Each structure stands twice: as structure tokens, then as C-alpha cells.
């Protein structure tokens, strides 16, 4: 009976779906605009958004969106800051466009790349690039350093990285190993 229950548990572990978990979206390139009224032109930038694959939703029945739980923005010549309003990673897999946006204000930077077409925001990806001007780079964001007004960007890349999560088969193998150890100890005791 115990062997049957343990075998059933192992079979259950092997069929578990991948667990949702943390994901980090990163966008880099050269940015132009103003930050708290101070203009800048073609400055290196990095946007980092930490999200969770369990929070991915659909917008306008096609676009996948993951609202960030924490964010940071770095622009050469300025102190690192945080976005102080909701910011999302987004992908439109039908068009092959992804980026970092602010849905209510329709602000953001998005790039086009065929590598985005099969992507669902939930797995590691990239970096994927768009040389020259991106698909879109416009709008206003509120940051801890003041208002960021984006007037343009160039040579932008986008990537995503997930934390290592054990595959269901690995969980099953661990369960099988523990079962084997327990049975061996039981048999050794007599």
C-alpha cells in the first residue's frame, strides 16, 4: 500500500506544471529627452523591472502585460531612480513587439523583433535588439528624480531572465530518491 501511495505521489510530481515565479525584464540603449526639466541627448540608459510570471494578464485581447513589483531606471549623468507609477513589461506576439510601457499614459519604449512572436513574457529571452530608432519611444513617466519625458531612443535591446525553477521531472526524481532511501533504511532494520 505504501509503495502504491509513494508511486502515485511520484507520478503526481512528474505531471506538475512549471511554477510561476520571479522574472526580471531589462531594457538598454541610448535615450533622449528630459529628466526633471534637464535635457539629455543619446545617453546610455537601463530600465529594470522585476515582475512575476503569475501576474501576467492580457490587455486588448492580444497584448500580454506584467506589471512590475519593483523598478529602477539608470540614465548616464543622473542618479539611479525608481519609477513612481505603475510600469509594465509588455509583448504583442502577433506583431513581434515588446518593451516597457505605462498603459494608462501610453508611454514607453517598444522594439520590434521576430523573436518576440512566440514569446509569452514568462520565460527567459534575449537580449533581442532593434538597431536605430525603436518601434516606439515616447511619453512621460514619473520617477523618484522627477518627470522623465522620452523624446527618442536608439539601439535598444530587451531581455528577460527568470530565476532557476526546478522542472517537475526533477521534483519527481527527488521524491523517488527519498522513497528509495526510506525503503532501504526500512529493509536494513529488518
Secondary structure, DSSP 8 states (H G I E B T S, - for coil): -HHHHHHHHHHHHHT------EEEEEEEEEEEEEETTEEEEEEEEEEEEEEEGGG-EEETTTEEEEE-SEEEEEETTS--B-BSS--EEEEETTTTEEEEEETTTTEEEEEE-GGGTT--SSS-EEEEEEEEE-SEEEEEEEETTEEEEEEEEEEEEEEEEE-----HHHHHHHHHHHHHHHHHHHHHH-
